[in-house]
């Protein structure tokens, strides 16, 4: 009985001088996680794959399987995480308690982060790098622990009532201000109002990537009548 042909093997013709055919293995197609990434993303993925991180502040980190999942045929880009990631050149990294999803740019030297509202079908820029985004989440976790420890109302509107001499408050405010110029917050996530109240400033920044344009193009292509 002859053996079935393998999908991963390619045979070359037998030459007159060679008694055997040369067999070469085709290179495997790279997965999302295997693609070249910025250093902060590579380090983060290594921790995820080693199951050393499940959450960072408000971020509920996706599993390595969820991150590397491929889009199914016909999946809607503005609803399905894998389809969105494939259409925009990003990687799904997790979500927050409200269901907002976060994606990081797949780029060898850059790691911009974006927030996606699956209900509204909107994608927005949020951080200039994964490092800045994780720092933001860690700061929000620190802020929540500060409020619990000192019986402080976490509502941004009540922040001016806090005694500024309370231990730890000045450091938290300084950390918030250190993120100015690195974040773009526009009331799309759980931490926008809190960060602006802590820093006493607006967080505005423009992305360098084409992720948002690619997302809008994918939406238009899907919504066009066939």
Secondary structure as UniProt FT lines:
FT   TURN            7..8
FT   STRAND          9..11
FT   STRAND          23..25
FT   TURN            32..34
FT   HELIX           39..49
FT   TURN            50..51
FT   STRAND          55..56
FT   TURN            57..58
FT   STRAND          59..61
FT   HELIX           64..68
FT   TURN            73..74
FT   TURN            77..79
FT   HELIX           81..88
FT   STRAND          90..95
FT   TURN            97..98
FT   STRAND          101..105
FT   STRAND          113..117
FT   TURN            118..121
FT   STRAND          122..127
FT   HELIX           130..149
FT   TURN            150..151
FT   HELIX           156..161
FT   TURN            164..165
FT   TURN            167..168
FT   HELIX           169..178
FT   TURN            179..182
FT   TURN            190..191
FT   HELIX           192..199
FT   HELIX           211..223
//
